[in-house]
Amino acid sequence: MLLLELLKSNKKKTNKKKSLPVNKLKITNIIISTLLGIIAFYLSWDCNTKLGYSISEKILYGFFAFLFGGLYIILYLIFRAGTCQKIK
C-alpha cells in the first residue's frame, strides 16, 4: 500500500514539472503567431492599398492574412513582393 501511494505521489510531482515548459511553449507559440499575423496583415494592407483595392476587400484579405500569417508571408515573398515594390 505504501509503495503504491509513493508511486502515485511521485507521478503527480513529475506531471507538475512537465506542465511548466508546455505552458511556456504555448505562450511562445501564441506570441510568434500573433507577430506573424500582424506582419502579414500589414503586408496585405499595404500592397492592396497600392493596387487600389476597396476598404472592404482590404479588411477581408487582411483578416485572412492575419489568420494564416506564416503561409501568407511565404506566398507574399514568392508571388507579390515584386509587384508591390514596383508600385509606389
C-alpha positions, 0 to 999 in steps of 0.5 A: 500500500505504501509503495503504491501511494509513493508511486502515485505521489511521485507521478503527480510531482513529475506531471507538475514539472512537465506542465511548466515548459508546455505552458511556456511553449504555448505562450511562445507559440501564441506570441510568434503567431500573433507577430506573424499575423500582424506582419502579414496583415500589414503586408496585405494592407499595404500592397492592396492599398497600392493596387487600389483595392476597396476598404472592404476587400482590404479588411477581408484579405487582411483578416485572412492574412492575419489568420494564416500569417506564416503561409501568407508571408511565404506566398507574399515573398514568392508571388507579390513582393515584386509587384508591390515594390514596383508600385509606389 
